[in-house]
């Protein structure tokens, strides 16, 4: 009987240790099955009375689009557009629902959008930018279709 209690005690202790180990290690092994597309890509807008947009990038979740403006020659407005076609000349649809951002100085912008979770939803996102003034100026920085 003593042997049985001793064996039960050892097995119980091992089981408790295994449970504690698995609970502490679970976050290290956990994986998000859907990685979002948050890597920054450079953009360069050359305004001369014409509108500009970034290249199309895959939009994988319903997070904000991220734009970090590093240099800006004069004010412009920007909003998010969506498309199911990523070719350079494809036409985009306004997915901002009125959330337009006025940019006049360097800074970071987390741009609300309904590219991925709107009706209809789209596969690709881009930033559409319009100059405020008719003369030539530029803006540049980095952006990503999904925030971290």
C-alpha positions in Angstrom: 0.0 0.0 0.0 2.9 2.4 0.8 4.4 1.7 -2.6 1.1 2.5 -4.3 0.8 5.8 -2.4 4.4 6.6 -3.2 3.9 5.9 -6.9 0.7 7.9 -6.9 2.5 10.8 -5.3 5.3 10.7 -7.8 3.0 10.5 -10.8 0.8 13.3 -9.4 3.9 15.5 -9.0 5.1 14.8 -12.5 1.6 15.6 -13.9 1.5 18.9 -12.0 5.0 19.8 -13.3 4.0 18.9 -16.9 0.9 21.1 -16.6 2.8 24.0 -15.3 5.4 23.7 -18.0 2.9 23.5 -20.7 1.1 26.6 -19.4 4.3 28.7 -19.3 5.6 27.5 -22.6 2.3 27.7 -24.6 2.8 31.4 -25.5 6.2 30.7 -26.9 4.9 28.0 -29.2 1.6 29.6 -30.1 1.3 30.8 -33.6 -1.1 33.2 -35.2 -2.5 31.3 -38.1 -3.0 34.5 -40.1 0.1 36.7 -40.3 -0.7 40.2 -41.2 1.1 42.3 -43.8 2.7 44.9 -41.6 6.2 45.2 -43.1 6.9 48.8 -44.1 7.4 49.7 -47.8 8.7 53.0 -49.0 6.5 55.4 -51.0 7.2 58.6 -52.9 4.5 61.0 -54.0 5.5 63.6 -56.7 2.7 66.1 -56.8 2.4 68.5 -59.7 -1.4 69.1 -59.6 -1.9 65.3 -60.0 -3.1 62.7 -57.6 -0.8 59.9 -56.5 -1.1 56.4 -54.9 1.1 53.8 -53.4 1.6 50.4 -55.0 -1.1 47.8 -54.2 -0.3 45.5 -51.4 -2.3 42.5 -50.0 -4.6 43.4 -47.1 -5.0 40.4 -44.7 -6.9 41.8 -41.8 -9.2 44.6 -40.7 -6.5 46.7 -38.9 -5.6 50.3 -39.8 -3.4 51.1 -42.7 -0.1 52.6 -41.4 1.6 55.6 -43.0 4.7 57.2 -41.7 5.5 60.5 -43.6 9.2 61.3 -43.3 9.3 64.4 -45.6 6.6 66.6 -47.0 7.0 69.6 -49.3 3.5 70.9 -48.8 0.1 69.8 -47.6 -1.8 66.9 -49.1 -4.8 64.7 -48.2 -4.7 60.9 -48.1 -7.2 58.1 -47.7 -7.3 54.3 -48.2 -8.5 52.6 -51.4 -9.1 48.9 -52.1 -9.1 46.7 -55.2 -9.2 43.0 -56.1 -6.5 43.6 -58.8 -3.0 44.5 -58.0 -1.8 45.6 -61.4 -0.3 49.1 -61.4 -3.1 50.7 -63.5 -6.0 49.0 -61.7 -8.7 51.4 -60.4 -9.3 51.5 -56.7 -12.5 52.0 -54.7 -12.6 54.5 -51.8 -12.7 52.4 -48.6 -12.3 55.2 -46.2 -15.9 56.0 -45.4 -15.0 59.6 -45.1 -11.8 59.2 -43.0 -9.4 61.5 -44.9 -6.1 62.6 -43.4 -4.6 66.0 -44.0 -0.8 65.8 -44.0 1.3 68.9 -43.7 4.2 67.7 -41.6 6.1 64.5 -41.0 4.3 62.1 -38.7 2.6 58.7 -38.3 -1.0 58.0 -39.3 -3.1 55.0 -38.6 -5.7 55.2 -41.3 -9.2 53.7 -40.8 -10.5 51.7 -43.7 -12.9 49.1 -44.7 -10.8 47.3 -47.4 -10.9 43.9 -45.8 -14.1 44.0 -43.8 -16.3 46.2 -45.9 -19.1 45.2 -48.2 -17.8 44.4 -50.7 -14.4 43.5 -49.3 -11.2 43.8 -51.3 -7.9 41.8 -51.5 -5.5 44.8 -51.9 -5.0 48.2 -50.3 -3.2 51.4 -51.3 -3.0 54.9 -50.1 -4.5 57.5 -52.4 -3.1 61.0 -52.1 -4.3 64.3 -53.5 -2.3 67.6 -53.5 -3.7 70.6 -51.8 -1.8 73.0 -54.1 -1.2 73.1 -57.9 2.5 73.5 -57.8 5.2 70.8 -57.8 6.2 69.2 -54.5 6.8 65.8 -53.0 6.2 63.6 -50.0 7.8 60.4 -49.0 7.9 57.8 -46.2 6.9 54.2 -45.5 3.5 52.4 -45.2 2.0 49.1 -44.6 -1.5 47.8 -45.4 -1.9 46.1 -42.0 -0.9 47.6 -38.6 0.9 45.6 -36.0 
